[in-house]
């Protein structure tokens, strides 16, 4: 029997252990305990198995603004995000409960498209600049765009203790020693202030509506 089938049997037993029938609940609890002992599993394994993941390509060297945007979306949808790197390139991995990672990816892609369009429009206004200057200011614009959109995305944020418990169990079991690092944005000098301001303002003006009495995936279609 596969590990997944064993875990599903244990989960069903644990669900039945909450029955209002004391006799039925006790039998189910004992069966769950027996299965966990036989297969050397504990509640952390059960919790960790509830986590789902979604991976999205991020190029060979994802820029700071992209990783910051991924973190922002993860925060809003009760997810955690990590970066996977390989010879083929990098991926951002959203980890969460139920379909939250999918919602997170939808928001990430939609906002990234908005940012790319806004950046292109801004860079087109830069005249008499070297290519390196345009690229630097484009990055500064993008980093500050993400800062500006933060409050908009955070309107989706809802505390979920169950999701936090599941994600912690997943990390403890599968990624106990994953390294973390601070993302460093570009230093803004006086001549770049306009790029920073323009990016922040454009990010603040981005709309991400949360539809009432509809699932969040549908609500994400109302982004402009």
Secondary structure by P-SEA (a helix, b strand, c coil): ccaaaaaaaaaaaaaacccccaaaaaaaaaaaaaaaaaacccaaaaaaaabbbbbbbccccccaaaaaaaaaaaaaacbbbbbbbcccbbbbbbbbccaaaaaaaaaaaaaaaaaaaaaaaaaaacccccaaaaaaaaaaaaaaaaaaacccccccbbbbaaaaaaaaaaaaccccbbbbbbbbcccccccaaaaaaaaaaaaaabbbbbcccccccccccccc
